[in-house]
Amino acid sequence: MKPLQKKIVFAISRLNKGGTEVQLLELIRTLDTNVFALTLVVFYAENQMWEQAKKIPHLKVVSLNKKSRWDLVFFIRLIRFLRVEKPDLIYSFLPAANLICLAMRPFVTSAKLIWGIRSSKIEYRFFDSFSKWIWKIECLLSRAVTLIIANSDAGAKHALDNGAPASKIRVISNGIDTKRFLPNESHRHRLRDYLSIGDEEWVVGTVGRFDPLKDHETFLKAAEKILKRKKNVRFVLVGVKATDNDFGKKFSELVAEKKIIFSGFIQDPISYFQMMDLYCSSSTSEGFSNSIAEAMSCGLPAVVTDVGDSKKIVGQTGWVVPPSDADALADGILIQLSRMELARDEMAEAARSRILQNYPIEKLGQKITAVFNELLVGTQAFQQTDFAVS
């Protein structure tokens, strides 16, 4: 007789286009639906990635249509949903969903609860007081969950520093679909032609929505410094508009010369990665940066700030600089470009190989499956209480 599938419920507040949401859907795609019955519950109404989620085979997707932060009727709907679903395991993501799912445990007492934490050091000045308290409460109550999965060493260390028990923390890094994120010369030339970028020009790019933590200002200041020393370079910001933070006005001359290009929102940035020569992350805070790993999977060497697990991701293939330092960032980019003039193909291959070896999506699926089996069947997965960066 075929064994019964274990019921897994993934829970998240919204399904907007973001790193956590992308990784959640990628993870779900890797899981064996002969072993697990998978349900994704989204608290708020249908969001940007709703249709993508609905297309995943054998995944039940449910929206509870939460109206606002203080929609108390939502909790009744969630309780009813969980009582009907009777999950064996709930895996929630991000602070608000984590705390809400913890509050649901009295109504589904047999279910194991995993919290997914994605952030590392929080810069509270960029958040409202409610968000600050949510994070602090999450750390205080973390002992009540079955397990905590951090997607970065930095995130695990930050949780530990704020009271989370080491015995309940595992680090499982994000995974990259290396069959999608790969070099493509045809795409490279087509997009360069569209943007009127010559083959002899270097393209340095960054990918990510406008967010103070991404520190696009420092990236642009570094670009300004570089263009005074090296003329055949273009800088492309994918996911950022010229109107964001008045960047178009602050750097108007370089924008007019098309030395700096703002793409705005791009649904699928793969062709932009493939068009670039060098990737740059100027963030002041990260956990595990998907964009760095995706860029490297496309064969891009990187210059990154020393935040979160960025240094660990690039290893010896990248250049690491302090955050919020435009001079150091400019120097790092120029150094990498000089190295690429001598060994471009070798550097591209090294960047992609590092992702293939360390962060393929298949490895993420295998590790999460092992944890699910450990909690639900009793098979030992792995124990991890040290988070040394290597």
C-alpha positions in Angstrom: 0.0 0.0 0.0 1.3 3.4 -0.9 2.1 5.5 2.2 0.0 8.5 2.9 1.5 11.9 1.8 2.6 14.2 4.6 0.7 17.5 4.4 2.9 20.6 4.2 1.4 24.1 4.4 3.7 27.0 3.4 2.5 30.3 4.8 3.4 33.8 3.7 1.7 37.2 4.1 2.0 38.3 0.5 3.2 36.8 -2.8 4.8 39.9 -4.2 7.9 39.8 -6.5 10.7 39.6 -4.0 13.7 37.3 -3.1 11.8 35.4 -0.4 8.8 34.8 -2.6 10.9 33.7 -5.6 12.8 31.3 -3.5 9.7 29.9 -1.9 8.2 29.0 -5.3 11.5 27.6 -6.5 11.7 25.4 -3.4 8.1 24.1 -3.9 9.0 23.1 -7.5 11.8 20.8 -6.2 9.7 18.8 -3.7 8.4 15.3 -4.4 4.7 15.5 -4.6 4.5 11.7 -4.3 5.8 12.2 -0.7 4.4 15.5 0.2 0.9 17.1 -0.3 1.7 20.8 -0.8 -0.4 23.8 0.0 0.6 27.4 -0.2 -1.6 29.8 1.9 -1.2 33.6 1.2 -2.7 35.9 3.8 -3.5 38.9 1.6 -5.3 39.0 -1.7 -3.8 37.8 -5.0 -0.4 39.4 -5.5 2.2 39.8 -8.3 3.4 36.1 -8.3 -0.1 34.6 -7.8 -0.3 33.2 -11.4 3.1 31.7 -11.2 2.2 29.9 -8.1 -1.0 28.6 -9.6 0.9 27.1 -12.5 3.0 24.8 -10.2 1.8 21.2 -10.7 0.1 19.6 -7.7 0.3 22.7 -5.6 -2.9 23.9 -3.9 -2.8 27.7 -3.6 -5.2 29.5 -1.2 -5.7 33.2 -0.5 -7.3 34.2 2.8 -8.0 37.8 1.5 -6.7 39.6 4.6 -8.0 43.2 4.3 -5.6 45.0 6.5 -3.1 44.6 9.3 -5.9 44.7 11.9 -8.4 42.4 10.0 -9.4 40.2 13.0 -11.9 38.2 10.9 -8.9 36.9 9.0 -7.8 34.9 12.0 -11.1 33.1 12.1 -10.6 32.2 8.4 -7.1 31.0 9.1 -8.2 28.8 12.0 -10.9 27.2 9.9 -8.5 26.7 7.0 -5.9 24.9 9.2 -8.6 22.7 10.9 -9.8 21.6 7.5 -6.3 21.1 6.1 -4.9 19.3 9.2 -1.3 19.8 8.2 1.6 17.7 9.5 4.0 20.6 9.1 3.6 24.4 8.7 6.5 26.3 7.2 6.1 30.1 7.5 8.2 32.9 6.1 9.1 36.4 7.4 8.2 37.8 10.8 4.5 38.6 10.5 3.6 35.2 9.1 5.9 33.5 11.6 4.2 35.0 14.6 0.7 34.5 13.2 1.4 30.8 12.6 2.8 30.4 16.1 -0.5 31.9 17.4 -2.3 29.1 15.4 -0.5 26.2 17.2 -3.2 25.7 19.8 -5.7 25.0 17.0 -3.4 22.5 15.2 -1.5 21.0 18.0 -0.1 18.0 16.1 1.6 20.1 13.4 5.3 20.9 13.5 6.2 24.5 12.9 9.2 25.8 11.0 10.0 29.5 10.8 11.9 30.8 7.8 14.1 33.8 8.6 15.6 35.7 5.7 17.2 38.9 7.1 20.5 39.5 8.9 21.4 42.7 10.7 18.3 45.0 10.7 18.7 48.7 10.1 15.7 49.8 12.2 15.9 53.4 10.9 14.3 52.2 7.7 11.3 50.5 9.3 8.2 51.7 11.2 7.9 51.0 15.0 5.5 48.1 14.4 8.0 46.3 12.2 10.7 46.8 14.7 8.6 45.3 17.5 7.5 42.4 15.3 11.2 41.4 14.8 12.0 41.6 18.5 8.9 39.6 19.5 9.8 37.0 16.9 13.2 36.5 18.5 11.7 36.3 22.0 9.2 33.7 21.0 11.5 31.6 18.8 11.9 28.9 21.5 8.3 27.9 21.0 8.7 26.7 17.4 9.9 23.3 16.2 12.7 24.6 14.1 14.1 27.8 12.5 15.6 27.7 9.1 17.9 30.7 8.2 18.9 31.2 4.6 22.3 32.7 5.6 25.0 32.4 8.2 24.5 36.1 8.9 20.8 35.6 9.6 21.4 32.8 11.9 24.0 34.7 13.9 21.7 37.7 14.2 18.9 35.5 15.4 21.2 34.0 18.0 22.4 37.4 19.2 18.7 38.3 19.7 17.8 35.3 21.8 17.0 32.5 19.4 18.2 29.1 20.7 21.1 27.6 18.7 19.7 24.1 19.0 16.7 25.1 16.9 18.6 26.9 14.1 19.6 25.4 10.8 21.3 27.3 7.9 20.1 26.2 4.4 21.3 28.6 1.8 19.1 29.7 -1.1 19.3 27.8 -4.4 19.6 29.0 -8.0 18.1 27.5 -11.0 21.3 27.2 -13.0 19.5 25.9 -16.0 17.6 29.2 -16.4 20.4 31.5 -15.1 23.2 30.9 -17.6 25.2 32.8 -20.1 23.6 33.4 -23.5 25.4 35.4 -26.2 22.4 35.8 -28.4 20.4 37.5 -25.6 23.5 39.5 -24.7 23.8 41.0 -28.2 20.1 41.5 -28.7 19.6 43.5 -25.5 22.8 45.5 -26.1 21.6 46.4 -29.6 18.2 47.5 -28.1 20.0 49.7 -25.5 22.5 51.0 -28.1 25.5 49.6 -26.1 28.5 48.6 -28.2 30.4 45.3 -27.9 33.5 47.2 -26.8 31.8 48.8 -23.8 31.8 47.4 -20.4 28.5 47.0 -18.6 28.3 47.1 -14.8 24.9 46.3 -13.5 22.9 45.8 -10.4 19.4 44.2 -10.0 16.9 44.9 -7.3 13.9 47.1 -6.4 14.5 50.6 -5.1 15.1 50.2 -1.4 17.3 52.2 1.0 19.0 49.0 2.1 20.2 48.4 -1.5 22.1 51.8 -1.3 21.8 52.6 -5.0 23.1 56.1 -4.1 26.5 54.7 -3.4 26.5 52.6 -6.6 25.7 55.8 -8.6 28.4 57.8 -6.8 30.9 55.0 -7.6 29.8 55.1 -11.2 30.3 58.9 -11.3 33.9 58.4 -10.0 34.7 55.6 -12.4 33.5 57.5 -15.5 36.1 60.2 -14.7 38.8 57.6 -15.1 37.4 55.1 -17.6 35.0 56.2 -20.4 33.9 52.9 -22.1 31.7 51.8 -19.2 27.9 51.8 -18.8 26.0 51.4 -15.6 22.6 49.7 -15.6 20.2 49.6 -12.6 17.5 47.0 -13.2 14.3 47.5 -11.1 15.1 51.2 -10.4 13.4 54.2 -12.0 15.1 57.6 -12.7 12.4 59.2 -10.5 13.3 57.0 -7.5 15.0 59.3 -4.9 15.4 61.9 -7.7 18.3 59.9 -9.1 17.6 61.2 -12.6 18.1 64.7 -11.4 21.1 64.0 -9.2 23.0 62.3 -12.0 21.3 64.1 -14.9 24.3 64.6 -17.1 25.3 60.9 -17.0 21.7 59.9 -17.6 21.4 62.2 -20.6 24.6 60.7 -22.0 23.1 57.2 -21.4 26.1 56.3 -19.2 23.6 55.4 -16.5 20.5 53.5 -17.5 17.5 52.9 -15.3 15.3 50.1 -16.5 12.4 50.3 -14.1 10.6 47.1 -13.1 11.5 44.1 -15.2 9.5 41.0 -14.7 12.3 38.6 -15.6 15.8 40.1 -15.5 17.7 37.1 -16.9 18.5 38.8 -20.2 19.8 41.8 -18.3 22.2 39.6 -16.4 23.3 38.0 -19.7 23.9 41.5 -21.2 26.2 42.6 -18.3 30.0 42.1 -17.9 30.3 42.7 -14.1 27.7 42.6 -11.3 27.7 45.0 -8.4 25.9 44.8 -5.0 26.1 48.0 -2.9 23.7 46.9 -0.2 24.1 47.9 3.4 22.2 44.9 4.7 21.6 41.4 3.2 20.9 37.9 4.2 21.5 35.7 1.2 21.5 37.8 -2.0 19.7 36.0 -4.8 20.8 38.6 -7.3 24.5 38.1 -6.6 24.1 34.3 -7.0 21.9 34.6 -10.1 24.4 37.0 -11.7 27.3 34.6 -11.0 25.3 31.7 -12.4 25.1 33.8 -15.6 28.9 34.0 -15.7 29.3 37.4 -14.1 32.2 38.1 -11.7 31.0 40.4 -8.9 31.9 43.3 -6.6 30.0 43.2 -3.4 29.8 44.9 0.0 30.8 43.0 3.1 27.2 42.4 4.4 25.2 39.3 5.1 26.6 36.3 3.2 27.7 38.2 0.1 31.4 37.5 0.9 30.7 33.9 1.3 28.7 33.7 -2.0 31.4 35.2 -4.2 34.3 33.4 -2.4 37.6 33.9 -4.2 35.8 34.8 -7.5 34.7 38.3 -6.4 35.9 41.5 -4.9 34.6 42.6 -1.4 34.4 46.2 -0.2 33.0 47.9 2.9 29.4 49.2 2.7 28.5 52.8 2.1 32.0 53.6 0.7 31.8 54.9 -2.9 35.5 55.2 -3.2 36.1 51.6 -2.3 33.3 50.4 -4.5 34.7 52.4 -7.5 38.2 51.0 -6.9 36.8 47.4 -6.6 34.9 47.8 -9.9 38.0 49.1 -11.7 40.1 46.3 -10.3 37.7 43.7 -11.5 37.4 45.3 -14.9 41.2 45.3 -15.2 41.4 41.6 -14.2 38.7 40.8 -16.8 40.7 42.5 -19.5 43.3 39.8 -19.0 41.2 36.8 -18.1 37.5 37.4 -18.8 36.5 33.9 -19.8 38.3 32.3 -16.9 36.7 34.7 -14.4 33.2 34.1 -15.9 33.7 30.3 -15.7 34.9 30.5 -12.1 31.9 32.6 -11.0 29.4 30.2 -12.6 31.2 27.1 -11.3 31.0 28.4 -7.7 27.2 28.6 -7.9 27.0 25.2 -9.7 29.0 23.6 -6.9 27.6 25.4 -3.9 24.1 26.8 -4.6 22.1 24.8 -7.1 18.4 24.7 -6.6 18.6 20.9 -6.4 20.7 21.1 -3.2 18.2 23.4 -1.6 15.4 20.9 -2.3 17.5 18.0 -1.0 18.3 19.7 2.3 14.7 20.9 2.9 13.4 17.4 2.1 15.9 15.9 4.6 14.6 18.3 7.3 11.0 17.5 6.6 11.8 13.8 6.9 13.6 14.3 10.1 10.7 16.1 11.7 7.9 14.0 10.3 9.5 10.5 10.0 12.4 10.7 12.4 15.2 10.4 9.9 18.3 12.4 11.0 19.1 15.2 8.6 21.9 17.3 9.9 22.7 19.2 13.0 24.3 22.7 12.7 25.0 25.1 15.4 28.1 26.9 14.0 27.8 29.4 11.2 31.4 30.0 10.2 31.8 31.9 6.9 34.0 30.2 4.4 
